[in-house]
Amino acid sequence: MASSVLPRFRAPSVIPGFGLALGFTLTYLTLLVLVPLSALVLRSSSLGWEEFVRLALDPRVLAALRLSFGASFFAALINAVFGLLIAWVLVRYDFPGRRFVDAVIDLPFALPTAVAGIALTALYAPNGWVGQFLAPLGIKVAYTPLGIVVALVFVSLPFVVRTVQPVLEEIDAEVEQAAATLGANRFQTVTRVVLPSVMPALLTGFALALARSVGEYGSVIFIAGNIPYVSEIAPLLIVIRLEEFNYGGATAVAAMMLAISFLMLLAINLIQAWSRRRYGHGA
């Protein structure tokens, strides 16, 4: 009874200065993310529904959006497959030059995107080091949508590898050996033991690669050719509209990109949440 009248003290926070840190975080997030996005939404709403629909459904805009999101999806899908393989090799095998390969994975992080675009164009142009061997086969990479996919694969590969690699390092090789002793072949071990463990991380890497690819500009404009209705990406179309002082058109394209990106990332997050429930926490 006496204990009930004693003053109650809140347990001290594990992180000192939590309130100050939270306030700084929210302010930083608001100024750098929420305010620009809110300005974009408000600017789009000021156009009026009919004007916004007219600008957003312009055939050139739809072609640019289709190319940007389609190429980004295929690039992220390619990186999900080969990024997983690269991470597996780096984690499971020890070979000469392993540290060098591991460092090269991070090269797209440090390399300016414009430099990457120029280098890829020089490689895959019809007279380039790689393009000269593809041209006789009828394969044209530079100045085509295929070149855009190649550029996006290059810039977004590290996101998948660096997301999956720590998870693979936590999976003990003895788990695979235990599966083998229970009669599982290599395919069953990969599909029933390894993949369920890395699936949430793989989906996260896929989402990061997709988000990185959708907004890519510097490395794409050099290799794309920038032909309207053929190889013109949505970010470039936004820049063109701004140079024409067509701020309404630029805002409409940006708002469409924002809406589509949000829906795609929401769908990926829902799939990722289902994957965690289906396969556990992924460890």
ABEGO torsion letter per residue (X at the ends): XAAAABBBBBBBBABBGAAAAAAAAAAAAAAAAAAAAAAAAAAAAAAEAAAAAAAAABAAAAAAAAAAAAAAAAAAAAAAAAAAAAAAAAAABBBBGAAAAAAAAAAAAABBAAAAAAAAAAAABAABAAAAAAAAAGBBABGBAAAAAAAAAAAAAAAAAAAAAAAAAABBAAAAAAAAAAGBBAAAAAAAAAAAAAAAAAAAAAAAAAAAAAABAAAAAAAAGGBBGAABBAAAAAAAAAAAGBAAAAAAAAAAAAAAAAAAAAAAAAAAAAAAAAAEAGX
